[in-house]
Amino acid sequence: MDGRRARGDARRAQLVDATLRVVERDGLAGLTHRAVAAEAGVPLASASYHFDGIADLAQAALRRANDDLVAVVAADRRPASPQGLARLLADEVARHHGRLIAEYELYLLAVRRPTLRAEALAWLDVVADRYAPELDERARRAFQALIEGICLHALLRPGTADVDEIEATLRAGWPGGARL
């Protein structure tokens, strides 16, 4: 990789990180090239040069957020059980509350932009593969909806997510009572 390409990749990463911070702080309504450039501390032209538009920035931010969640799931060494998953979800909500709110805003953007939908759902495939690989497609979707609901519910409540409550919800809603 030549130096220009490496610098360009580094600048894109810097802008994606800034995009996530802007969405975390100001929501999607505050996402502009100007806001991202200011947050990244780079010239405005840099944001518009490296990304075709706000949708391109949002997609890159959603991809980064999903990649980060996938890495957390992949690195987790807890048992692949309702208790292990409950602890993982509670830890993520507690550690990255603001970031997860930003991710949900980006997920909702995917409802309006079909090109973002696969990206928005990608981390749920990794969770289902790790924690419930035996589920058929219908049960897998129910499981994924349960995970999304738990995360959103935990973000709506003040304070940290309660591991025991998350585990009880997982056990109550786990499709077919698999591995319980």
C-alpha positions as CSV (number, residue, x, y, z in Angstrom):
1,M,0.0,0.0,0.0
2,D,1.4,3.4,-1.0
3,G,1.6,6.3,1.5
4,R,-1.3,8.2,-0.1
5,R,-3.7,5.2,0.2
6,A,-2.6,4.6,3.8
7,R,-3.2,8.3,4.6
8,G,-6.6,8.2,2.8
9,D,-7.6,5.0,4.8
10,A,-6.5,6.7,8.0
11,R,-8.5,9.8,7.2
12,R,-11.6,7.8,6.4
13,A,-11.3,5.9,9.7
14,Q,-10.9,9.3,11.5
15,L,-14.0,10.6,9.8
16,V,-16.0,7.4,10.6
17,D,-15.0,7.7,14.3
18,A,-16.1,11.4,14.2
19,T,-19.4,10.4,12.6
20,L,-20.2,8.0,15.4
21,R,-19.4,10.7,18.0
22,V,-21.6,13.2,16.2
23,V,-24.5,10.8,16.0
24,E,-23.9,9.8,19.7
25,R,-24.0,13.5,20.8
26,D,-26.4,15.1,18.3
27,G,-28.4,12.2,16.7
28,L,-28.9,11.7,13.0
29,A,-30.4,15.2,12.8
30,G,-27.0,16.6,13.6
31,L,-25.1,14.5,11.1
32,T,-23.6,16.8,8.4
33,H,-20.3,16.9,6.6
34,R,-19.5,20.1,8.5
35,A,-20.2,18.6,11.9
36,V,-18.1,15.5,11.1
37,A,-15.2,17.5,9.8
38,A,-15.3,19.8,12.9
39,E,-15.5,16.7,15.2
40,A,-12.5,15.1,13.4
41,G,-10.6,18.4,13.3
42,V,-10.1,18.2,9.6
43,P,-11.1,20.6,6.7
44,L,-14.7,20.4,5.5
45,A,-13.5,19.4,2.1
46,S,-11.9,16.3,3.5
47,A,-15.3,14.9,4.7
48,S,-17.0,15.4,1.3
49,Y,-13.9,14.1,-0.6
50,H,-13.7,10.8,1.3
51,F,-17.5,10.2,1.4
52,D,-20.0,10.7,-1.4
53,G,-22.7,12.0,1.0
54,I,-24.3,11.7,4.4
55,A,-25.7,8.3,3.5
56,D,-22.2,7.0,2.7
57,L,-20.9,8.4,6.0
58,A,-23.9,6.8,7.9
59,Q,-23.3,3.4,6.2
60,A,-19.6,3.5,7.1
61,A,-20.4,4.4,10.7
62,L,-23.0,1.6,10.8
63,R,-20.4,-0.9,9.4
64,R,-17.8,0.2,12.0
65,A,-20.3,-0.1,14.8
66,N,-21.3,-3.6,13.6
67,D,-17.7,-4.6,13.2
68,D,-17.0,-3.5,16.8
69,L,-20.0,-5.5,18.1
70,V,-19.0,-8.5,16.1
71,A,-15.5,-8.3,17.6
72,V,-17.0,-8.1,21.1
73,V,-19.1,-11.2,20.5
74,A,-16.2,-13.1,18.9
75,A,-13.8,-12.2,21.8
76,D,-16.3,-13.1,24.5
77,R,-15.2,-16.3,26.4
78,R,-18.4,-16.7,28.5
79,P,-20.4,-19.8,27.9
80,A,-22.8,-19.7,24.9
81,S,-25.8,-19.8,27.3
82,P,-28.6,-17.4,28.2
83,Q,-26.6,-16.4,31.3
84,G,-23.4,-15.7,29.2
85,L,-25.4,-13.7,26.6
86,A,-27.2,-11.8,29.4
87,R,-23.8,-10.8,30.9
88,L,-22.5,-9.8,27.5
89,L,-25.5,-7.6,26.7
90,A,-25.5,-6.0,30.1
91,D,-21.8,-5.2,29.9
92,E,-22.2,-3.6,26.4
93,V,-25.1,-1.5,27.5
94,A,-23.3,-0.3,30.6
95,R,-19.9,0.4,28.9
96,H,-21.2,1.8,25.6
97,H,-24.6,3.3,26.4
98,G,-24.2,6.4,24.2
99,R,-22.6,4.5,21.4
100,L,-25.4,2.0,21.4
101,I,-28.0,4.8,21.2
102,A,-26.1,6.1,18.1
103,E,-26.1,2.6,16.6
104,Y,-29.9,2.4,17.1
105,E,-30.3,5.7,15.3
106,L,-28.3,4.2,12.4
107,Y,-30.4,1.0,12.5
108,L,-33.5,3.1,12.2
109,L,-32.0,4.9,9.2
110,A,-31.8,1.4,7.6
111,V,-35.6,1.1,7.8
112,R,-35.8,4.0,5.3
113,R,-32.7,3.0,3.3
114,P,-32.9,-0.6,2.1
115,T,-29.2,-0.6,1.1
116,L,-28.3,-0.3,4.8
117,R,-30.5,-3.2,6.0
118,A,-28.1,-6.0,5.6
119,E,-25.4,-4.0,7.4
120,A,-27.8,-3.2,10.3
121,L,-28.7,-6.9,10.8
122,A,-25.2,-8.3,10.4
123,W,-24.2,-8.3,14.1
124,L,-27.4,-10.3,15.0
125,D,-26.3,-13.0,12.6
126,V,-23.1,-13.4,14.6
127,V,-25.0,-13.5,17.9
128,A,-27.4,-16.1,16.6
129,D,-24.5,-18.2,15.2
130,R,-22.7,-18.1,18.5
131,Y,-25.6,-18.5,20.9
132,A,-28.3,-20.4,19.0
133,P,-26.8,-22.1,15.9
134,E,-29.4,-24.9,16.1
135,L,-32.4,-22.6,15.3
136,D,-34.3,-22.8,12.1
137,E,-34.8,-19.6,10.1
138,R,-38.1,-18.7,11.7
139,A,-36.8,-19.3,15.3
140,R,-33.6,-17.5,14.4
141,R,-35.5,-14.4,13.5
142,A,-37.5,-14.5,16.7
143,F,-34.3,-14.9,18.6
144,Q,-32.7,-11.9,16.9
145,A,-35.9,-9.8,17.5
146,L,-35.6,-10.8,21.2
147,I,-32.0,-9.6,21.3
148,E,-32.8,-6.3,19.7
149,G,-35.8,-5.8,22.0
150,I,-33.7,-6.5,25.1
151,C,-31.0,-4.0,24.0
152,L,-33.5,-1.3,23.1
153,H,-35.4,-1.9,26.4
154,A,-32.1,-1.7,28.4
155,L,-31.2,1.6,26.7
156,L,-34.6,3.1,27.5
157,R,-34.1,2.5,31.3
158,P,-32.0,4.7,33.5
159,G,-28.9,3.1,35.0
160,T,-27.2,0.0,34.0
161,A,-28.9,-3.1,32.6
162,D,-29.7,-5.8,35.1
163,V,-28.1,-9.2,34.2
164,D,-30.7,-11.2,36.0
165,E,-33.5,-9.5,34.3
166,I,-31.9,-9.8,30.9
167,E,-31.3,-13.5,31.6
168,A,-34.9,-14.0,32.7
169,T,-36.1,-12.3,29.5
170,L,-33.9,-14.5,27.4
171,R,-35.1,-17.7,29.1
172,A,-38.7,-16.6,28.7
173,G,-38.4,-15.7,25.1
174,W,-35.8,-18.2,23.8
175,P,-37.4,-19.9,20.8
176,G,-38.6,-23.3,21.7
177,G,-36.8,-23.2,25.0
178,A,-33.6,-24.3,23.2
179,R,-30.8,-25.2,25.5
180,L,-32.5,-24.1,28.7
